[in-house]
Amino acid sequence: MSIFNALNISASSLTAERLRMDVTSSNIANANTTRATVNENGEIEPYRRKMVVMQPGSNDFKSFLNKARYGTESSTKGVKVTGIIEDRQPFRAVFDPAHPDANEEGYVYFPNVDPLKEMVDLMSATRSYEANITSINATKDMLLKALEIGR
């Protein structure tokens, strides 16, 4: 085991949480975007909420080797982003016949983005980011104290 495993785990989480904050910020910025994409039928669709999918660590050769050698998987995997998916919830329909994007019935379809939910996600990602910064600082302090033992 490397002495820097704790730092590597926290660093992988920092990267994942930063992406999560970026995606959430994009969702908030596009909360009222009624013309974002063109679907397979040639119709214009509103922005669709995006979400980050994360999973523990990676299945690299080192983890398989440790499992074969010691019978257990390495616990120093960290976090890995597996993708960014779109939320398949239906769009919000608002009756506004004067809107330029209104359909024949007078309804405008707005993105499936709930600003309140996005703010909660943003706060959660920020808190996770801060917790990992605290973990990195604690690990750094422990390593510095370990170096002082030899003095």
C-alpha positions as CSV (number, residue, x, y, z in Angstrom):
1,M,0.0,0.0,0.0
2,S,1.2,3.5,-0.8
3,I,1.4,6.2,1.7
4,F,-0.5,8.4,-0.7
5,N,-3.6,6.2,-1.1
6,A,-5.8,8.5,1.1
7,L,-4.7,11.5,-1.0
8,N,-5.5,9.7,-4.2
9,I,-9.0,8.7,-3.0
10,S,-9.8,12.2,-1.9
11,A,-8.4,13.6,-5.2
12,S,-10.6,11.3,-7.3
13,S,-13.6,12.5,-5.3
14,L,-12.7,16.1,-5.7
15,T,-12.6,15.6,-9.5
16,A,-16.0,13.8,-9.5
17,E,-17.7,16.4,-7.2
18,R,-16.3,19.3,-9.3
19,L,-17.9,17.7,-12.4
20,R,-21.2,17.3,-10.5
21,M,-21.1,21.0,-9.6
22,D,-20.4,21.9,-13.2
23,V,-23.4,19.8,-14.5
24,T,-25.7,21.2,-11.8
25,S,-24.7,24.8,-12.6
26,S,-25.4,24.0,-16.3
27,N,-28.9,22.7,-15.3
28,I,-29.6,25.9,-13.3
29,A,-28.4,28.1,-16.2
30,N,-30.7,26.3,-18.7
31,A,-33.8,26.2,-16.4
32,N,-35.8,28.3,-18.9
33,T,-34.2,27.2,-22.2
34,T,-37.1,26.1,-24.5
35,R,-34.9,25.5,-27.6
36,A,-32.0,23.2,-26.8
37,T,-32.1,20.2,-29.0
38,V,-33.8,18.7,-32.1
39,N,-35.2,15.3,-31.5
40,E,-35.4,12.4,-34.0
41,N,-38.7,13.7,-35.4
42,G,-37.2,17.1,-36.3
43,E,-39.0,18.9,-33.4
44,I,-37.3,21.3,-31.1
45,E,-37.1,20.2,-27.5
46,P,-36.4,22.1,-24.3
47,Y,-33.2,21.5,-22.3
48,R,-33.3,18.2,-20.5
49,R,-31.8,18.0,-17.0
50,K,-28.5,16.1,-16.8
51,M,-27.2,14.0,-13.9
52,V,-23.7,12.7,-13.1
53,V,-23.4,8.9,-12.4
54,M,-20.6,7.8,-10.1
55,Q,-19.4,4.5,-8.9
56,P,-16.7,3.3,-6.6
57,G,-13.2,3.1,-8.1
58,S,-12.0,1.3,-11.1
59,N,-11.4,-2.2,-12.2
60,D,-7.8,-1.9,-13.2
61,F,-5.2,-4.6,-13.4
62,K,-3.8,-3.7,-10.0
63,S,-7.1,-4.4,-8.2
64,F,-7.4,-7.8,-10.0
65,L,-3.8,-8.6,-9.1
66,N,-4.4,-7.8,-5.4
67,K,-7.6,-9.9,-5.4
68,A,-5.7,-12.8,-6.8
69,R,-2.7,-12.4,-4.5
70,Y,-4.3,-11.6,-1.2
71,G,-7.9,-12.8,-1.7
72,T,-9.4,-9.3,-1.2
73,E,-9.8,-6.3,-3.4
74,S,-7.9,-3.2,-2.7
75,S,-9.9,-0.7,-0.7
76,T,-8.1,2.3,-2.3
77,K,-10.2,2.8,-5.3
78,G,-11.7,6.2,-4.9
79,V,-14.6,7.4,-7.1
80,K,-15.1,7.2,-10.8
81,V,-17.6,9.1,-13.0
82,T,-19.2,6.6,-15.3
83,G,-21.2,9.1,-17.3
84,I,-23.6,12.0,-17.6
85,I,-27.2,10.9,-18.2
86,E,-30.3,12.9,-19.1
87,D,-33.3,12.9,-16.8
88,R,-36.3,11.3,-18.6
89,Q,-38.9,13.1,-16.6
90,P,-41.6,14.9,-18.7
91,F,-41.2,18.6,-19.5
92,R,-43.3,21.3,-17.7
93,A,-46.2,22.5,-19.8
94,V,-47.2,26.1,-19.2
95,F,-50.1,27.8,-20.9
96,D,-48.8,30.9,-22.6
97,P,-50.2,31.5,-26.1
98,A,-48.1,34.7,-26.6
99,H,-44.8,32.9,-26.2
100,P,-42.9,32.3,-29.5
101,D,-42.4,28.6,-28.7
102,A,-46.1,27.9,-27.9
103,N,-47.7,25.0,-29.7
104,E,-51.1,25.0,-31.4
105,E,-52.9,24.6,-28.1
106,G,-51.0,27.6,-26.6
107,Y,-48.7,25.5,-24.3
108,V,-45.0,26.1,-24.0
109,Y,-42.8,23.2,-22.8
110,F,-40.1,24.2,-20.3
111,P,-37.1,22.1,-19.1
112,N,-37.6,19.4,-16.5
113,V,-35.2,21.4,-14.2
114,D,-36.4,22.2,-10.7
115,P,-34.2,25.0,-9.4
116,L,-34.8,24.0,-5.8
117,K,-33.7,20.4,-6.4
118,E,-30.6,21.7,-8.3
119,M,-29.7,24.0,-5.4
120,V,-29.9,21.1,-3.0
121,D,-27.7,19.0,-5.4
122,L,-25.2,21.9,-5.6
123,M,-25.1,22.3,-1.8
124,S,-24.5,18.5,-1.4
125,A,-21.7,18.5,-4.0
126,T,-20.1,21.6,-2.3
127,R,-20.3,19.9,1.1
128,S,-18.7,16.7,-0.3
129,Y,-16.0,18.8,-1.9
130,E,-15.3,20.6,1.3
131,A,-15.2,17.3,3.3
132,N,-12.6,15.9,0.8
133,I,-10.5,19.1,1.2
134,T,-10.6,18.6,4.9
135,S,-9.5,15.0,4.5
136,I,-6.6,16.0,2.3
137,N,-5.5,18.6,4.8
138,A,-5.7,16.1,7.7
139,T,-3.7,13.5,5.7
140,K,-1.1,16.1,4.8
141,D,-0.8,17.1,8.5
142,M,-0.4,13.5,9.5
143,L,2.4,13.0,6.9
144,L,4.2,16.1,8.1
145,K,4.0,14.9,11.7
146,A,5.4,11.5,10.6
147,L,8.3,13.3,9.0
148,E,9.0,15.2,12.2
149,I,9.4,12.0,14.2
150,G,12.8,11.5,12.7
151,R,14.2,14.9,13.9
